[in-house]
Amino acid sequence: MFWCTAPFLLAAILLLPLLARPPELTGWVILGAVVLLCLFVLIGLWNAERFWWCWRAVGGIVAGGYLAYLISMIAEGQWFGDGRRSSSTAFNALMGLIVFGYPGFMWAVFGRFTRKPEPEYDDYTDKSTDIDEMDAGAGG
């Protein structure tokens, strides 16, 4: 996966700041976030175990982006737009925050998509050593 995507990610990291000239500060912030996102994905794909924090940063950037999108649309008063599904509206921003932002936040904070930690497995028996399961079986 790394060698298939690395040339495109490197090209984006190097060329986007040279090719894009946003007229406003907001555009520069978005450009910086996209370049950072590409950099973190590139490093995370290179060695996921060593650079585990890169994937958390990717989740945080995605969650922060959708939160900023929602705040921007609320500030502009664009609640439902003109009826097109592709419109930039607070409703679409909220849907994006739920579908992409919340999982990104969970990954950034917990390193997984659920609050409950994964059960530990015994290497010899391949059975779960989850304490809750052991307590439930011991009672009766």
C-alpha positions, 0 to 999 in steps of 0.5 A, a space after each residue: 500500500 505504501 509504494 502505491 500511494 507514496 508518489 501521490 502523497 509526496 507530490 501533494 505535499 510538495 506541489 500543493 503549496 506551490 500551485 495553490 494560492 488561496 486569497 484568504 487566511 482560511 484557505 491557507 489554514 485548509 491548505 496547511 491541514 491538507 498538507 499535514 494530513 498527507 504527511 501523516 498518512 505517508 508516515 503512518 503507511 511507511 511504518 504504522 507500528 512505530 508511527 502510531 501517533 500519525 493515525 491519531 493525528 489523521 483522525 484528529 484532523 478529520 474531526 477538527 475539519 468537520 467541526 470547523 465546517 459545522 461552526 462555519 456553516 452555523 456562523 453563516 446561517 446556512 442551515 438547509 441551503 437551496 435543497 441540493 444535496 451537494 450544498 454547503 449547509 449546516 445539515 450536511 456539516 452535521 451529517 459529515 461530523 457524525 459519519 466521519 468526524 465522530 469516528 475520527 475523534 474516537 480514533 484520535 482519543 482512544 486509538 479505536 472506534 469504541 470506548 470499550 477496550 479490546 479483550 486480551 487473548 491468551 497466546 496459548 489457548 486463543 481464549 479471551 482473558 476478559 475479566 468481565 467474562 471470567 467474573 460472570 463464569 465464576 458465579 455459578 
